[in-house]
């Protein structure tokens, strides 16, 4: 019942905190989705259709798109 890693507070052997890995993954996902939204026609339409279904996009102005 002894945890030897409890003293280093989430830092691995290379000196990287586990939240740095999470921040990197989130940043990479955000960059990719932003790129895909502006440069991939199918992905852009997919996101726009999801926003229209949720009716919170601002594109649905009295039924005029």
N, C-alpha and C positions, 0 to 999 in steps of 0.2 A: 504494500500500500504506500510505497514511497515513490514520489514523482521527482525524478532527478532534474527535469527541465523546468521546474516551477520557479527556480531562482533567477533565470535569465529573462523572464517577463515577455515571452513571445519572440525572442531574438534567436535566429538559428546560428549555425556554426560560421556562416559567412558574414554575420553581423546585420542581416536583413530582418526587419520586423515583419510579421505575417500580414499586417495591414498594408505594407508597401506592395506586396503581391496582389492584394485585393484592389488597391488603387491602380496598379498597372493594368490589370485585367479590365477594370471598369473603363479606364481611359482608352484602351485599345478598342473595346466594344463601342464606345461613344464615337470615336474617330471613324470606325468602319461604317456605322449606321448613318452618320452624317454624310459621309462620302456617298454611300449607296442611295440615300434619299435624293441627293442632288444630281447624281450622274447615272443612275440605273433607272430606266423608265418603268420597268415592271415593279421594282421595289417601291418607287415613288407612288405609283397607283395603288399598290397594296396598302401603304400607310394611309393614303388619302381615303380609301374605301373604309378602312377601320375607323378613321376619325369621323366619317360620315355616318357610320353605323352607330357610333357612340353619341353623335350629335353634340359634340363639345368642341368642334374644330374651328368654328367661326366661318366656315365655308357655307354652312347651311343657313343662309339669310332669307327666311320666308320661302324656302323651297327653290331659290334661285342659286345656282352654283357658279 
